[in-house]
Amino acid sequence: MSEIHGNLHNVSVSQSSNIDLEMDTQDYLWKTMGNLIQDSYVKGFDPSQKAKVDDPMEWLTLLTSLNPKETPLTSFKPKETSLPFLRDRDLPDDRVKDKDYSLVFVPEESWVKLVEWSLTSMELQIGPSMFTKEMSARIVGPTEWLENYKIDVMLFLSRERTTLGRWKANKVAFMSCVFSNQMKCSYATFEKDKTKFKVEGLLHDYGTGQLPPHGRTGLVWDVDVSRMYVPVFVHGNHWISMCVNFVTRTIEVFDCAGLKHHKDVELFANFIPRIVKAVQSAEKKKHLNVVKYKVVYVPVPFINKSSSDCGVYALKFIECHALGLDFTLVNDDNIHEARHNIAYDLWEAANNPELMLRMSKYTPPKTITSDVVELV
């Protein structure tokens, strides 16, 4: 996969009263798109997401209105913004050396491709979702909260990356938001009568790798899979993520706000061991005890100034952990670059011939009924 970025918007250019329309690409992008980056704190922002925040289509409207041959580029100068001085680290050849390069960087020529696509009305299939201009605009944000289907589509891409060997992570699985909600619903039923509850249907299919259906792996928990990553929706307006380790019998919790979520996490610690046992061979079941997994909260300093970025952090923490990278590589200074990174990753994957072929062979799961309520 191509490495990625959004830092090009922070590069400064000299100003003059006579704008040269033959300027190079980087200067043009700054002039036309410099106002995409905003401070992550938004006064009056409502964490419940019910309040109307900045229109995610504003940047798209800007892009679709551009014609460098007819539109004065000076009209797109960021308002109330002083351009930073050009630094050596902003140069592409130097930026590639930065430790956070693979997590947040999108090369200039790659970003241009996404911009050009945004000028069309084309929709692209990407796993369980359609990649549209609206989806791209919301991901880029910068103040937009990510819904569950945007989280799920990135986890689909993570499954495909590991399956195709593009990520060097062995025996790893990536669950979905639907899985998390299914666990919550099933656990409520389990608590009503633990003696009669059986792991079957959807839960069993998750344990054998038949679900999630897009990017289906067929990998059995604690046999073919050593650890799996799970996004979790907590408190009605916040995303966290977890790593379930079947070898150490632990659950590591990643939260950009550094909070504890005992009620939301404990059900996984109690329930997952039962699913693990249910999907093992008859011989292995005889020697496998159902013991609650230990919950460990990974130390993460409070870095999420804007509550709208929690979903981006949840995804990037999964990526960091899966690839053995330090969590501190993603922070409030580059989280908006990370949004650009995600948007470009999805666009690139939707246009990748190998992934397009795999997506064309998708077959729906045999188990299609469920009492799961979709997250919004």
C-alpha positions in Angstrom: 0.0 0.0 0.0 1.2 3.5 -0.7 2.3 5.6 2.3 0.1 8.5 3.2 -0.2 12.1 4.4 -2.1 15.4 4.8 0.8 17.6 6.1 1.2 19.3 2.8 -1.4 21.8 3.8 0.9 23.2 6.4 3.6 24.3 3.9 3.9 28.0 3.4 4.4 29.9 0.2 5.3 33.5 -0.5 2.5 36.0 -1.1 2.4 38.7 -3.7 -0.3 40.8 -5.3 0.2 39.1 -8.7 -0.5 35.4 -8.4 1.2 33.2 -11.0 -1.3 30.7 -12.3 1.5 28.5 -13.5 2.6 27.8 -9.9 3.7 24.3 -9.0 1.3 21.7 -7.6 2.3 22.1 -3.9 1.8 25.9 -4.0 -1.6 25.4 -5.8 -2.8 22.9 -3.2 -1.9 25.2 -0.4 -3.7 28.1 -2.1 -6.8 26.1 -2.8 -7.0 23.8 0.2 -5.1 25.5 3.0 -8.3 26.1 4.9 -9.0 22.4 5.3 -6.9 22.3 8.4 -8.6 23.8 11.4 -7.9 23.8 15.1 -9.2 20.7 16.7 -11.0 22.6 19.4 -14.4 23.9 18.4 -16.1 26.3 20.7 -19.6 25.1 21.7 -19.1 21.7 20.1 -21.6 19.2 21.5 -20.1 15.8 22.2 -23.5 14.1 21.8 -23.2 14.9 18.1 -26.8 16.2 18.1 -25.8 19.8 17.6 -25.1 21.1 14.1 -21.3 21.5 13.6 -19.4 22.7 10.6 -20.9 21.3 7.4 -18.6 18.4 6.3 -19.5 19.3 2.7 -17.9 22.7 2.8 -14.5 21.6 1.8 -16.0 19.5 -1.0 -18.0 22.4 -2.3 -14.8 24.4 -2.3 -13.0 21.7 -4.3 -15.7 21.2 -6.8 -15.8 24.9 -7.5 -12.2 25.1 -8.4 -10.9 25.7 -11.9 -7.3 27.0 -11.8 -7.6 28.5 -15.2 -10.7 30.6 -14.3 -10.7 31.1 -10.5 -8.5 33.6 -8.8 -6.5 31.5 -6.3 -6.3 34.4 -3.9 -10.0 34.0 -3.2 -9.2 30.7 -1.3 -6.7 32.2 1.1 -7.5 30.8 4.6 -9.3 33.4 6.7 -7.6 34.8 9.8 -4.7 32.5 9.3 -1.0 33.4 9.1 1.0 31.0 7.0 3.8 29.2 8.8 7.3 29.5 7.7 8.6 26.6 5.5 10.4 24.1 7.6 12.8 21.4 6.4 10.6 18.7 7.8 7.7 19.8 5.6 9.6 18.9 2.5 8.5 15.5 1.1 12.0 14.1 1.1 12.4 15.0 4.7 8.9 14.1 5.9 9.4 10.5 4.8 12.0 10.2 7.5 9.6 11.0 10.3 8.4 8.2 12.6 4.7 9.0 12.0 5.1 8.9 8.2 3.2 5.7 7.6 0.4 6.6 10.0 -0.5 10.1 8.8 1.4 11.2 5.6 -0.2 11.5 2.2 2.2 12.4 -0.6 1.2 15.4 -2.6 0.7 13.5 -5.8 -1.6 11.0 -4.0 -3.7 13.7 -2.4 -4.3 15.3 -5.8 -5.8 12.0 -7.0 -8.4 12.1 -4.2 -9.1 15.7 -5.0 -9.7 14.9 -8.7 -12.0 12.1 -7.8 -14.0 14.4 -5.5 -14.8 16.5 -8.6 -16.8 13.6 -10.0 -20.0 12.0 -8.9 -18.5 8.5 -8.9 -19.2 6.2 -5.9 -16.8 3.4 -5.1 -17.5 0.1 -3.4 -15.2 -0.5 -0.5 -16.1 -3.6 1.6 -19.4 -3.1 3.5 -19.8 0.6 2.3 -19.8 2.9 -0.7 -17.0 5.4 -0.7 -18.8 8.7 -1.6 -17.8 12.3 -1.6 -19.9 12.7 1.5 -18.0 10.0 3.3 -14.7 11.4 2.3 -15.7 14.9 3.4 -16.8 13.7 6.8 -13.6 11.6 7.3 -11.5 14.6 6.4 -13.5 16.6 8.8 -11.9 18.2 10.7 -14.6 18.4 13.3 -16.8 15.5 12.2 -17.5 12.5 14.4 -17.1 9.1 12.7 -20.1 6.8 12.5 -19.9 3.0 12.9 -19.9 2.3 9.2 -16.8 4.5 8.7 -15.1 2.6 11.5 -16.1 -0.7 10.0 -14.9 0.0 6.5 -11.4 0.8 7.8 -11.4 -2.5 9.8 -12.4 -4.3 6.6 -9.4 -2.8 5.0 -7.2 -3.9 7.9 -8.5 -7.5 7.4 -7.6 -7.4 3.7 -4.2 -5.8 4.4 -3.2 -8.7 6.7 -4.8 -11.4 4.4 -2.8 -10.1 1.4 0.4 -9.7 3.5 0.5 -6.0 3.0 0.7 -5.7 6.8 3.2 -7.9 8.4 1.0 -8.9 11.3 0.4 -12.7 11.8 -2.6 -14.5 13.3 -4.5 -11.2 13.7 -8.3 -10.6 13.3 -10.2 -7.3 13.1 -13.8 -7.2 14.3 -16.5 -4.7 13.5 -18.8 -2.3 15.4 -21.7 -4.7 14.6 -19.7 -7.4 16.4 -19.4 -5.2 19.5 -23.1 -4.5 19.6 -23.9 -8.1 19.0 -21.8 -9.0 22.1 -23.7 -6.4 24.2 -27.1 -7.8 23.1 -26.1 -11.4 23.6 -24.5 -10.7 27.0 -27.8 -9.2 28.2 -29.5 -12.4 27.2 -26.8 -14.5 28.8 -27.1 -12.8 32.2 -30.8 -13.5 32.3 -30.2 -17.3 32.4 -26.6 -18.4 32.2 -27.4 -22.1 32.5 -29.5 -22.2 29.3 -27.4 -19.9 27.2 -25.5 -21.4 24.2 -22.9 -19.9 21.9 -24.4 -20.4 18.5 -25.5 -18.5 15.4 -23.8 -15.2 14.9 -21.5 -15.5 17.9 -20.3 -18.9 16.8 -19.7 -17.5 13.2 -17.6 -14.7 14.6 -15.5 -17.2 16.5 -14.9 -19.3 13.4 -14.0 -16.3 11.2 -17.2 -16.5 9.0 -18.0 -13.0 10.3 -17.5 -10.1 9.7 -18.6 -11.2 6.2 -16.6 -8.6 4.2 -13.0 -9.7 4.2 -14.0 -13.0 5.7 -11.0 -14.8 7.0 -12.2 -18.3 8.2 -9.7 -18.0 11.1 -10.7 -19.7 14.3 -10.2 -17.8 17.6 -7.3 -19.2 19.7 -6.4 -21.6 16.9 -5.6 -19.5 13.8 -5.9 -16.2 15.6 -3.6 -15.1 18.5 -5.1 -11.6 19.0 -8.0 -9.5 17.6 -8.9 -5.9 17.6 -12.3 -4.6 18.5 -13.9 -1.1 18.3 -16.3 -0.3 21.1 -18.9 2.4 21.4 -19.2 3.7 25.0 -21.2 6.4 26.8 -23.4 7.0 23.8 -20.8 9.4 22.1 -17.3 8.0 22.4 -15.1 5.4 20.6 -12.5 3.3 22.2 -10.7 0.2 20.9 -9.3 -3.0 22.4 -6.9 -5.8 21.7 -8.0 -9.2 22.8 -5.0 -11.5 23.3 -6.0 -15.2 23.3 -2.5 -16.3 24.3 -2.1 -14.2 27.4 -5.9 -14.1 28.1 -5.9 -10.4 28.4 -7.8 -7.4 27.0 -5.9 -4.2 26.4 -8.0 -1.1 26.2 -7.0 2.0 24.2 -8.8 5.2 25.0 -7.6 8.6 23.8 -9.3 10.2 26.8 -7.5 7.9 29.2 -10.8 6.8 31.0 -12.0 3.5 32.5 -14.9 1.7 31.0 -15.5 -1.2 33.3 -19.2 -1.9 32.4 -18.5 -1.8 28.6 -15.3 -3.9 28.7 -16.1 -6.4 31.4 -18.7 -8.1 29.3 -16.0 -8.9 26.7 -13.7 -10.2 29.4 -16.5 -12.6 30.6 -18.1 -13.5 27.3 -15.2 -14.0 24.9 -13.7 -17.1 26.8 -17.1 -18.8 26.3 -17.0 -18.2 22.6 -13.4 -19.4 22.4 -14.3 -22.7 24.1 -17.4 -23.2 21.9 -15.4 -23.0 18.6 -12.6 -25.4 19.7 -12.3 -29.0 18.6 -14.0 -31.6 20.9 -10.6 -32.7 22.2 -9.4 -29.2 23.1 -12.7 -28.4 24.8 -12.0 -31.1 27.4 -8.9 -29.2 28.6 -10.1 -25.7 28.3 -11.6 -23.8 31.3 -13.7 -20.7 30.9 -11.8 -18.1 32.9 -12.4 -14.4 32.7 -9.8 -12.4 30.8 -7.7 -9.8 32.6 -8.5 -6.2 31.6 -5.5 -3.8 31.1 -5.9 -0.1 30.4 -3.0 1.0 28.2 -1.6 4.3 29.6 -2.6 7.0 27.1 -2.3 10.7 28.2 -5.4 12.9 27.5 -4.7 14.1 24.0 -8.2 14.4 22.4 -9.0 18.1 22.7 -11.9 17.6 20.3 -14.3 14.8 21.1 -15.0 14.4 17.4 -11.6 12.8 16.9 -12.1 9.8 19.2 -13.0 7.5 16.3 -9.8 8.4 14.4 -7.8 7.8 17.5 -9.5 4.4 18.0 -8.6 3.3 14.5 -5.0 4.6 14.6 -4.3 3.0 18.0 -5.4 -0.3 16.5 -3.0 0.3 13.6 -0.1 1.3 15.9 -0.6 -1.8 18.1 -1.0 -4.2 15.2 2.2 -2.9 13.6 4.2 -2.5 16.8 4.3 1.3 16.7 4.3 3.7 19.6 0.9 5.2 20.4 2.5 8.7 20.9 3.1 8.9 17.2 -0.5 9.9 16.8 -1.5 13.0 18.7 -3.4 16.3 18.5 -0.7 17.8 16.3 -1.2 15.3 13.5 -4.7 13.9 14.0 -6.1 15.9 11.1 -3.3 14.5 8.9 -4.5 11.1 10.1 -8.0 11.9 8.9 -6.5 12.7 5.4 -4.6 9.4 5.6 -7.7 7.4 6.2 -9.6 9.1 3.4 -6.9 8.5 0.9 -6.4 4.9 2.1 -10.1 4.1 1.4 -10.0 5.8 -2.0 -6.8 3.9 -2.9 -8.2 0.6 -1.8 -11.5 1.1 -3.7 -9.4 1.5 -6.8 -7.0 -1.3 -6.2 -7.5 -4.1 -8.8 -6.7 -6.9 -6.4 -9.1 -5.7 -3.7 -11.7 -4.9 -6.4 -11.5 -8.5 -7.5 -11.8 -9.8 -4.0 -14.8 -7.6 -3.3 -16.5 -8.8 -6.5 -16.5 -12.3 -5.1 -18.3 -11.4 -1.9 -21.0 -13.8 -0.7 -23.4 -12.9 2.1 -23.2 -14.9 5.3 -25.6 -17.9 5.8 -26.7 -16.4 9.1 -28.4 -13.2 8.3 -30.9 -12.7 11.1 -30.0 -10.9 14.3 -31.5 -8.7 17.1 -28.5 -6.3 16.7 -29.5 -2.7 16.5 -27.2 -0.6 14.2 -25.2 2.2 15.8 -25.6 5.6 14.3 
